[in-house]
């Protein structure tokens, strides 16, 4: 554990924007306890950290080490399994802090699990590569009436139309103030609802617009904004979905809120600050009676639309992780999810049984061309998503190194199979 703990500490505080002062203090205390070989205190602190920030790569690893060092082999192995499912690159095999569990059958099974998790699965098919190399797309949709394919742009704060056969892009909408995330048309195809948020990776970012977000209502025919729904504070509008009455529900990962727009008025529909950490993809079941929303750390929350207080975090089957879900789509009693906060990156189908997940099927796994796929869309019984986005090619000043970027590639999976 020692090598892992101290080697990552330099970058840990830099990249974790939401890392609170309380967590920093506790982390520093845990380092002190570890150095002093006060492993009981080390365990106590890391249990607290894990409760504040579950599934965090540092806290979770240190928790496993703390259990091993206090000779709780069962819990150490249980946490190591979570780590293996989250990131097969973590080299706990060579950490002396786990010497007391290395000879167990369960530990050897974990090594085999990592090997199994690294096996490539290639099911989705490449459709087209876009012509705009530095677009940095987030989502894709198809406007049925207009027969137009659209892609949103994080970097360029716009929406482009593209040819599904050639990938040639043309500007479709240019009037967003911020990075463009999710897009959804209303039931009549008259309006396009668009989630946007200020991101440091976008062209023209400044401290004056930091943490701002906005929902746009765009007239599809004129491509003009009919209304803006701005919010101030610490907000990131990442995904949205419409119900049968064209009410809009929006996930806010900045404040862990679900907003609702009804009759052109936006309000907080559900406050999840006490139970969620980082809201991502959002989708309805077929009858729009249940809402599913992904949390990057905890998994999937199921909400009863008639009584939102009736909600539950879904239990995941053994062999998968709840962490890292970004895009989320419902189809035929299944949830399709993109896991991009894990290694290897994967696309998974979760079969539902009432209020739980009964089974799963890996659609794509450990494909080298998959580098941060994000939101997914269900279009004519097929799943569409961009396989790559250039998040890791921005420097510390959030300037994109275009020379390292591969043009966006659209993939498709037939959900009827």
Secondary structure by P-SEA (a helix, b strand, c coil): caaaaaaaccccccccccccaaaaaaaaaaaaaaaacaaaaaaaaaaaaaaaccccaaaaaaaaaaaaaacaaaaaaaaaaaaaaaccccccccccccccccccaaaaaaaaaaaaaabbbbcccccccccccccccccccccccccbbbbbbccccbbbbbbccccbbbbccccccccccbbbbcccccbbbbbbbbcccccccccccccccbbbbbccccccccccccccccccccccccccccbbbbbbccccbbbbbcccccccccccccccccccbbbbcccccbbbbbbccccbbbbcccccccccccccccccccccccbbbbcccbbbbbbccccccbbbbbbbcccccccccccccccccccccccccccccbbbbbcccccccccccccccccccccbbbbbbcccc
